[in-house]
């Protein structure tokens, strides 16, 4: 097993991107373990993102609370049901 530096791995990833080959085909041609290639790529991309201050995830703000009751009016009847009621059951009721 060859021990490669971080720069050597980054060079291999660049070669792979430029080759147009799938990772499996590139690894076969270059006698690399495809699983280890993918693992190193993930590890080093994560490290590069952390150093550059970029993130691969987007923060999503969602409401802190949501109603725990479903309010609905059916004819003259006013219903107040817990939000855990299954849609199929509710459809049968209506």
C-alpha positions, 0 to 999 in steps of 0.5 A: 500500500502506497502512503500518499500525502494530502497533496498527492490525494488532492492531485488524484482527485483533480485527475479524476475530475478531469478524466471524465471517468467514474470513480470506479473506472478511475480507480481500476486504471490507477490501481486504487482501492475505490472505497478508500479513494471515496473515503479520502475524498470525503475526508479531505473535502470536509477538511478543505471546506472547514479551512475555507469556511464553506459549508456543504449544508444549508441551514433551514429555519423552521418554526419552533412550535406547530399547532397540536390541534387540527381545527375543522368545521364539518357542517354545523359540527366544530371538530378539534382533533390532535395533530397525530390523527392519521389522514386516512382516519380523518378522511373516513370520518369526513 
